[in-house]
């Protein structure tokens, strides 16, 4: 691994920073938070025009053809700008599942639509157990005489389901985990908004009441379905971790700026050693998270056998690091950090939601231990 960005990667980072800071300034983020789905179709179209919606997918599906490491670079800048919308759920989760599990025809139709910005999607995986372990999938799809499938049950905490054109639903067909593509307007499918701490991303309960799915919408079943889901969760984990790094950077910037301007006893509070220690700790957490996120992205891009372990290390570290950085930011700013006008609490909300997404630190430490045992 080269500890530095290539010229192309530096260009991507600069382009992403300029684009997301221009298109998603904090007043716009706050405006989108107040909308029904925390996203804007015009903004999504701009994402597609810039190639972000197809960044990691082949050009044969109208993608941009870049790698996971380049994706992580872009996601860091998204996190710095607190970009709302369904990027992770549509591109990283659903897109990767389609690429790994779909037939050529399914990929041309559905993955191509995602790359062109014509469709949004998400993966419905979690159930009442709240576990990201694929063995926890219990919602069943019954095979009908005409070859179709009927789904009944509930999926919880489905990100961006309210704006998805179709959902990729993890189910059990007999004893095997399978993936079914379900149009969002399918008869018997209902979506209910769930409360969430991150106001820039919506969570839904998706209920299936004997929803009929044609046989042609089966993506994969058994080992292939598991492999696709596991790959998608790893890619989404790396992308989310990189996004968390960007949020930590923004929190540090906000905190340092406040420490420079807020005065006590006639001096900026940044001159006090106790405040300096808090900022130094935030920097320590940030650089550790950045290093682990970039390393995990590189390992995935190289298809290294140790990639899964690197992903879990990065997610576990960033999950606690981002939250701790939020704690320290608000501690330095005092009561001002809790006010609605201050942006720090919005990043703190994102930190807590991101900590739980795709498994918290405890989940990934247990996964890491299992990886070591299996060796």
Secondary structure, DSSP 8 states (H G I E B T S, - for coil): --SS--HHHHHHHHHHHHHHHHH--HHHHHHHHTSSSS--HHHHHHHHHTTGGGTTS-GGGT-----HHHHHHHHHHHHHHT--SSHIIIIIIIHHHHHHH--HHHIIIIIHHHHTTS--EEEE---TT----GGG---EEEE-TTS-EEEEEEEEEEETGGG-SEEEEEEEETTEEEEEEEETT-TTEEEEEE--S-TTS-EEEEEEEEEEE-GGGEEEETHHHHHHHHHHHHHHHHHHHHHHHHHHHHHHHHHHHHHHH-EETTEEGGGSHHHHHHHHHHHHHHHHHHHHHHHHHHHHHTT-TTHHHHHHHHHHHHHHHHHHHHHHHHHHHGGGGGSTTSTHHHHHHHHHHHHHTT--HHHHHHHHHHHHHH-
